[in-house]
Amino acid sequence: FAPQLLGFFHWKVLRHIVAVLAGAYFAYDAAVILVKMLYDLPDREGAKRFLTRLLATGGGSAVVSEVTPDILAAERNESVLLRVGGPGRVKVPTGHVMVTELNGRFHRILPAGKHRLNRYEFIHAVLNLQPQQRMVDEFTAYSRDGLELRAGLSIVYRLKMGSQIATRDNPYPYDETAVRIAAYTQTVTHDKGTLSTWEDTPINLAKGTLIGILAGFRLDEIMSPERPGEEPYRTIRNELLRQLRLKLDGLGIDLQAVSIHRIDLPLGVTEQYIEYWKSHWESQMLLNLIDGEATAVEEIEVAKAEAEIMMIQAIQEGLQRARREGSTAHMEEVVALRLVEALEKMARQSQQVAPLPDSLLSQLDVLRRQLSSGEYNPRLPGKPIL
């Protein structure tokens, strides 16, 4: 038996085995090169590990301890599992959720815990389910009258929970539709190709919305409201909250809080605002003065017209009364009495519009008394009224 066994190691037999082994080696090496080129992998070792996982029936033994959004962004190019996909095992940390694709299409959502990725199952995104806070310390806006403003705000938001509620076993519930929308919310923000994710969208929308709201207010309405009790900051904040909630609702994001830290003027614009304010109020004062003078002139003209009418009516009443009483001999005294009464009434009304001589009303009163008693003699010299 031993000689027969040793016969298998004869060179004539081994040359056939060597050919098979060499063929298998070169085939494996060619497969590694093909995988490296096909998936644009950085090195042969990574291609070998990926090929080994593809050939393994259990999906390989590669385990990523935790795949967070930061790890996914930082290590996607270096890690074959993160760059190409499964098979492999991954762990989603608490408070996160993973979205995977298969053949370039949405495949499934993986909650927190350990999971096995199928062949070529690609990790598209890992989303944070915890409340997020973003802040912008300073950005530029403009009032309705074109003056520059400096504004700052912060917001708190999270992905929608849907109809679920947070429990001890499920502290971070999520709405699957909201997760899918957020996972595919990506925008190129710079010429270098930087991607803006769903986490950047709310603060960008908040900035644009606040700029639009401030453009509808004059600077005086923001800085120094005319009516007592007005709170422009509260009004602007409530309007920002209302508009931003409507915009984020369609993106699967729940807005929880909005705070406006500042709305003020740059140093150079402060002087411009003072000059604008000074010019504005000077023009308002001039308009009020002109309006007051015009009103006074109008009232004087109206008073003159009314006085003329009153004098004519007084003369007519005096003539009619003299005719009715048949005392035409004293018609001059009656007409004079009615005229003095009209002058006295007109003087008292005009006193509210323009000042009168000190002795005018007293002289008119003396004349009226004399005419009423018949003691007045127009032929005797007397003092002038004015």
C-alpha positions as CSV (number, residue, x, y, z in Angstrom):
1,F,0.0,0.0,0.0
2,A,2.9,2.3,0.8
3,P,4.5,2.1,-2.6
4,Q,1.2,2.8,-4.2
5,L,0.7,5.9,-1.9
6,L,4.1,7.2,-2.7
7,G,3.3,6.8,-6.4
8,F,0.9,9.7,-6.1
9,F,3.9,12.0,-5.3
10,H,5.8,11.0,-8.3
11,W,6.7,14.0,-10.5
12,K,4.7,12.6,-13.4
13,V,1.6,12.7,-11.2
14,L,2.4,16.0,-9.4
15,R,2.9,17.8,-12.7
16,H,-0.9,17.5,-13.4
17,I,-1.8,18.7,-9.8
18,V,0.6,21.6,-10.1
19,A,-1.1,22.7,-13.3
20,V,-4.5,22.6,-11.6
21,L,-3.2,24.5,-8.6
22,A,-1.5,27.1,-10.8
23,G,-4.6,27.5,-12.8
24,A,-6.7,28.0,-9.7
25,Y,-4.2,30.6,-8.3
26,F,-4.2,32.6,-11.5
27,A,-7.9,32.4,-11.8
28,Y,-8.3,33.7,-8.3
29,D,-5.7,36.4,-8.9
30,A,-7.6,37.4,-12.1
31,A,-10.8,37.5,-10.2
32,V,-9.2,39.8,-7.5
33,I,-7.9,42.1,-10.2
34,L,-11.3,42.1,-11.9
35,V,-13.1,43.0,-8.7
36,K,-10.6,45.7,-7.9
37,M,-11.1,47.3,-11.3
38,L,-14.8,46.7,-11.4
39,Y,-15.5,48.4,-8.1
40,D,-12.6,50.8,-8.2
41,L,-11.2,49.5,-4.9
42,P,-8.1,51.2,-3.5
43,D,-5.9,48.0,-3.1
44,R,-5.8,44.3,-3.8
45,E,-6.2,43.4,-0.1
46,G,-9.6,45.0,0.0
47,A,-10.6,43.3,-3.2
48,K,-9.5,39.9,-1.8
49,R,-11.6,40.5,1.4
50,F,-14.6,41.5,-0.7
51,L,-14.2,38.5,-3.0
52,T,-13.9,36.2,0.1
53,R,-17.2,37.6,1.5
54,L,-18.9,37.0,-1.9
55,L,-17.7,33.4,-2.0
56,A,-18.5,32.7,1.7
57,T,-21.9,31.1,2.3
58,G,-22.5,32.8,5.6
59,G,-22.0,36.3,4.4
60,G,-18.4,36.7,5.7
61,S,-17.2,37.7,9.1
62,A,-16.7,41.4,8.6
63,V,-18.3,43.5,11.3
64,V,-18.5,47.3,11.4
65,S,-18.9,48.2,15.1
66,E,-21.1,51.2,14.6
67,V,-22.1,53.0,11.4
68,T,-22.9,56.6,12.2
69,P,-23.4,59.4,9.7
70,D,-19.9,60.7,10.5
71,I,-18.3,57.2,10.0
72,L,-20.2,56.6,6.8
73,A,-19.0,59.9,5.3
74,A,-15.4,59.6,6.5
75,E,-14.8,55.9,5.7
76,R,-16.9,55.2,2.7
77,N,-14.0,55.5,0.2
78,E,-11.7,53.3,2.4
79,S,-14.1,50.6,3.5
80,V,-15.1,48.1,0.9
81,L,-18.3,47.2,2.8
82,L,-19.4,50.9,3.0
83,R,-18.4,51.6,-0.5
84,V,-19.6,48.6,-2.4
85,G,-22.1,46.9,0.0
86,G,-22.7,43.4,1.4
87,P,-22.5,40.7,2.2
88,G,-21.4,41.7,5.7
89,R,-22.6,42.5,9.2
90,V,-23.2,46.0,10.5
91,K,-24.4,47.6,13.7
92,V,-26.8,50.6,13.8
93,P,-26.3,52.6,17.0
94,T,-29.1,53.6,19.3
95,G,-31.0,56.7,18.1
96,H,-30.2,56.1,14.4
97,V,-31.7,54.3,11.5
98,M,-30.1,52.9,8.3
99,V,-31.5,53.1,4.7
100,T,-30.1,50.6,2.2
101,E,-30.4,50.1,-1.5
102,L,-30.2,47.2,-3.9
103,N,-29.4,47.7,-7.5
104,G,-29.6,51.4,-7.1
105,R,-33.1,51.4,-5.6
106,F,-34.5,51.7,-2.1
107,H,-34.5,48.3,-0.4
108,R,-35.3,48.6,3.3
109,I,-34.9,50.5,6.6
110,L,-32.9,49.0,9.4
111,P,-33.5,50.2,13.0
112,A,-30.9,50.2,15.8
113,G,-29.2,46.9,16.3
114,K,-27.0,44.3,14.4
115,H,-28.0,43.4,10.9
116,R,-26.7,41.3,8.1
117,L,-26.4,42.9,4.7
118,N,-27.3,40.8,1.7
119,R,-25.1,40.6,-1.4
120,Y,-24.5,44.0,-2.9
121,E,-26.9,45.6,-0.4
122,F,-25.6,49.2,-0.3
123,I,-25.8,51.5,2.7
124,H,-27.3,54.7,1.3
125,A,-27.6,56.7,4.5
126,V,-27.6,56.6,8.3
127,L,-30.0,59.1,9.8
128,N,-30.0,60.5,13.4
129,L,-33.4,60.3,15.0
130,Q,-32.5,62.4,18.0
131,P,-33.5,66.1,18.2
132,Q,-31.1,68.3,16.2
133,Q,-30.1,71.9,17.0
134,R,-28.6,74.2,14.4
135,M,-27.6,77.9,14.9
136,V,-26.5,80.7,12.7
137,D,-24.9,83.5,14.7
138,E,-25.0,86.2,12.0
139,F,-26.3,86.7,8.4
140,T,-27.4,89.6,6.3
141,A,-30.9,90.7,5.7
142,Y,-32.6,93.9,4.5
143,S,-35.6,95.9,5.7
144,R,-38.4,97.1,3.4
145,D,-36.8,100.5,3.1
146,G,-33.5,98.9,1.9
147,L,-31.4,99.2,5.2
148,E,-29.0,96.4,6.0
149,L,-29.7,94.2,9.1
150,R,-27.7,91.6,11.0
151,A,-29.8,88.6,12.2
152,G,-29.1,85.4,14.0
153,L,-31.3,82.4,14.9
154,S,-31.4,78.8,16.1
155,I,-33.9,76.0,15.5
156,V,-34.6,72.5,17.0
157,Y,-36.0,69.8,14.9
158,R,-36.2,66.0,14.3
159,L,-37.6,63.5,11.9
160,K,-41.3,62.9,12.3
161,M,-42.4,60.1,14.6
162,G,-45.7,59.5,12.7
163,S,-48.4,57.9,14.9
164,Q,-45.8,56.2,17.2
165,I,-44.9,57.5,20.7
166,A,-41.6,57.1,22.5
167,T,-41.4,54.3,25.0
168,R,-38.6,52.7,27.1
169,D,-38.2,49.9,24.5
170,N,-38.5,52.2,21.6
171,P,-37.1,55.6,22.7
172,Y,-36.7,56.9,19.1
173,P,-39.7,56.0,17.0
174,Y,-39.8,57.2,13.4
175,D,-42.1,57.5,10.4
176,E,-40.9,55.4,7.5
177,T,-42.1,57.8,4.9
178,A,-40.3,60.7,6.6
179,V,-37.1,58.6,6.8
180,R,-37.2,57.8,3.1
181,I,-37.7,61.5,2.2
182,A,-34.9,62.6,4.5
183,A,-32.5,60.0,3.2
184,Y,-32.8,61.2,-0.4
185,T,-32.8,64.9,0.4
186,Q,-29.4,65.9,-0.9
187,T,-28.3,69.1,-2.6
188,V,-25.0,70.2,-4.1
189,T,-24.2,73.4,-2.2
190,H,-20.8,74.5,-3.6
191,D,-18.8,74.4,-6.8
192,K,-16.6,71.8,-5.2
193,G,-19.5,69.3,-5.1
194,T,-20.2,69.4,-1.3
195,L,-23.5,67.7,-0.6
196,S,-26.1,69.3,1.8
197,T,-28.1,66.6,3.6
198,W,-31.5,66.7,5.3
199,E,-29.8,68.0,8.5
200,D,-28.7,71.2,6.7
201,T,-32.0,71.9,5.0
202,P,-34.0,73.3,8.0
203,I,-31.5,75.9,8.9
204,N,-31.1,77.0,5.3
205,L,-34.8,77.3,4.9
206,A,-35.0,79.2,8.2
207,K,-32.5,81.8,7.0
208,G,-34.3,82.3,3.7
209,T,-37.7,82.5,5.4
210,L,-36.5,85.1,8.0
211,I,-34.9,87.2,5.2
212,G,-38.2,87.3,3.4
213,I,-40.2,88.2,6.5
214,L,-37.8,91.1,7.4
215,A,-38.1,92.4,3.9
216,G,-41.8,93.1,4.6
217,F,-41.1,95.4,7.6
218,R,-39.8,98.9,7.7
219,L,-36.8,99.5,10.1
220,D,-38.9,101.7,12.4
221,E,-41.5,98.9,12.7
222,I,-38.7,96.6,13.9
223,M,-36.6,98.9,16.1
224,S,-39.1,101.4,17.5
225,P,-42.7,100.5,16.9
226,E,-45.1,103.5,17.1
227,R,-47.9,101.8,19.1
228,P,-47.4,101.0,22.7
229,G,-47.4,97.3,23.5
230,E,-46.3,96.1,20.1
231,E,-43.7,93.3,20.1
232,P,-42.1,93.1,16.7
233,Y,-39.7,90.3,17.7
234,R,-42.6,88.1,18.8
235,T,-44.6,88.9,15.7
236,I,-41.6,88.0,13.4
237,R,-40.8,84.9,15.4
238,N,-44.4,83.6,15.3
239,E,-44.6,84.2,11.5
240,L,-41.2,82.4,11.0
241,L,-42.4,79.5,13.1
242,R,-45.7,79.2,11.1
243,Q,-44.0,79.5,7.6
244,L,-41.1,77.2,8.5
245,R,-43.4,74.4,9.9
246,L,-45.3,74.4,6.6
247,K,-42.2,74.1,4.5
248,L,-40.5,71.4,6.7
249,D,-43.7,69.3,7.0
250,G,-43.5,68.2,3.4
251,L,-39.8,67.1,4.0
252,G,-40.7,64.7,6.8
253,I,-39.2,67.0,9.5
254,D,-40.9,68.1,12.7
255,L,-40.0,71.6,13.8
256,Q,-39.9,71.8,17.6
257,A,-38.5,75.3,18.4
258,V,-37.3,78.5,16.8
259,S,-35.4,81.3,18.5
260,I,-34.3,84.7,17.0
261,H,-31.1,85.7,18.8
262,R,-30.6,89.1,17.2
263,I,-31.9,91.7,14.8
264,D,-29.7,94.7,14.8
265,L,-27.8,97.1,12.6
266,P,-24.1,97.0,11.5
267,L,-21.9,99.8,12.8
268,G,-21.8,101.6,9.5
269,V,-25.5,101.3,8.9
270,T,-26.4,102.8,12.3
271,E,-25.3,106.3,11.2
272,Q,-27.3,105.8,8.0
273,Y,-30.3,104.8,10.0
274,I,-30.0,107.9,12.2
275,E,-29.8,110.1,9.2
276,Y,-32.8,108.4,7.7
277,W,-34.8,108.6,10.9
278,K,-33.9,112.3,11.2
279,S,-34.9,113.1,7.6
280,H,-38.1,111.0,8.0
281,W,-39.3,112.8,11.1
282,E,-38.3,116.2,9.8
283,S,-40.4,115.6,6.7
284,Q,-43.3,114.4,8.9
285,M,-43.1,117.5,11.1
286,L,-43.0,119.7,8.0
287,L,-46.1,117.9,6.6
288,N,-47.9,118.3,9.9
289,L,-47.0,122.0,10.0
290,I,-48.2,122.6,6.5
291,D,-51.3,120.6,7.1
292,G,-52.0,122.6,10.2
293,E,-51.5,126.0,8.5
294,A,-53.7,124.9,5.6
295,T,-56.4,123.8,8.0
296,A,-56.2,127.2,9.9
297,V,-56.4,129.2,6.6
298,E,-59.4,127.0,5.6
299,E,-61.1,127.6,8.9
300,I,-60.6,131.4,8.6
301,E,-62.0,131.5,5.1
302,V,-65.0,129.4,6.2
303,A,-65.5,131.8,9.2
304,K,-65.4,134.8,6.9
305,A,-68.0,133.2,4.6
306,E,-70.2,132.3,7.5
307,A,-69.9,135.8,8.9
308,E,-71.0,137.4,5.7
309,I,-74.0,135.1,5.6
310,M,-74.8,135.9,9.2
311,M,-74.6,139.6,8.6
312,I,-76.9,139.4,5.5
313,Q,-79.4,137.2,7.4
314,A,-79.3,139.6,10.4
315,I,-80.1,142.6,8.1
316,Q,-82.9,140.7,6.4
317,E,-84.4,139.6,9.8
318,G,-84.2,143.2,11.0
319,L,-86.0,144.6,8.0
320,Q,-88.7,141.9,8.1
321,R,-89.3,142.5,11.8
322,A,-89.5,146.3,11.3
323,R,-92.0,145.9,8.5
324,R,-94.1,143.5,10.6
325,E,-94.1,145.9,13.6
326,G,-94.9,148.8,11.4
327,S,-92.0,150.8,12.9
328,T,-90.3,151.8,9.7
329,A,-89.1,155.0,11.4
330,H,-86.8,153.0,13.6
331,M,-85.7,150.6,10.9
332,E,-82.1,151.9,11.0
333,E,-81.9,151.1,14.7
334,V,-83.4,147.6,14.2
335,V,-81.0,146.8,11.4
336,A,-78.1,148.1,13.4
337,L,-79.1,146.0,16.4
338,R,-79.3,142.8,14.4
339,L,-76.0,143.7,12.7
340,V,-74.3,144.2,16.1
341,E,-75.7,140.9,17.4
342,A,-74.4,139.1,14.3
343,L,-71.0,140.7,14.7
344,E,-70.9,139.6,18.4
345,K,-71.8,136.0,17.5
346,M,-69.2,136.0,14.7
347,A,-66.5,137.4,16.9
348,R,-67.1,134.7,19.6
349,Q,-66.9,131.9,16.9
350,S,-63.8,133.4,15.4
351,Q,-62.1,133.6,18.8
352,Q,-61.4,129.9,18.5
353,V,-59.4,130.3,15.3
354,A,-57.6,133.7,15.6
355,P,-57.0,136.1,18.6
356,L,-59.3,139.1,18.9
357,P,-58.6,142.7,20.2
358,D,-59.1,142.8,24.0
359,S,-61.9,145.4,23.9
360,L,-63.8,144.2,20.9
361,L,-66.4,142.0,22.6
362,S,-67.0,144.6,25.4
363,Q,-67.6,147.4,22.8
364,L,-70.0,145.2,20.9
365,D,-71.8,144.4,24.1
366,V,-72.1,148.2,24.9
367,L,-73.5,148.9,21.4
368,R,-76.0,146.1,21.6
369,R,-77.2,147.4,25.0
370,Q,-77.5,151.0,23.8
371,L,-79.4,150.0,20.6
372,S,-81.8,147.8,22.6
373,S,-82.6,150.6,25.0
374,G,-82.7,153.3,22.3
375,E,-80.0,155.4,24.0
376,Y,-77.5,155.1,21.0
377,N,-77.2,158.3,18.9
378,P,-75.1,157.7,15.7
379,R,-74.7,161.4,15.3
380,L,-72.7,161.7,18.5
381,P,-69.0,161.1,18.4
382,G,-67.9,157.7,19.8
383,K,-64.9,155.4,20.1
384,P,-64.1,153.2,17.2
385,I,-64.7,149.5,17.6
386,L,-61.3,148.4,16.3
